[in-house]
Amino acid sequence: MNTFLNYLVVAALFALVLAPVALGLARERRIDRQLREAERGRRAGGPPETRSAAQPVTAERRPYFRSWARV
């Protein structure tokens, strides 16, 4: 009976150590599957045609000052 309990403890510790690994792998596979599905949807439908996608983004630049306090 003592040997059985030793094996049971070792198996429980082994499962305890491998549980985060298994959960992480499952999460990574789910994310990869979602990314593949999104990529397939993007290829099939083509790029979305919106007005904001056609306009370039312009940013206003400030002149460089030597100190951040003088801005």
Secondary structure, DSSP 8 states (H G I E B T S, - for coil): -HHHHHHHHHHHHHHHHHHHHHHHHHHHHHHHHHHHHHHHHHHHH-S---HHHHS----------S-GGG-
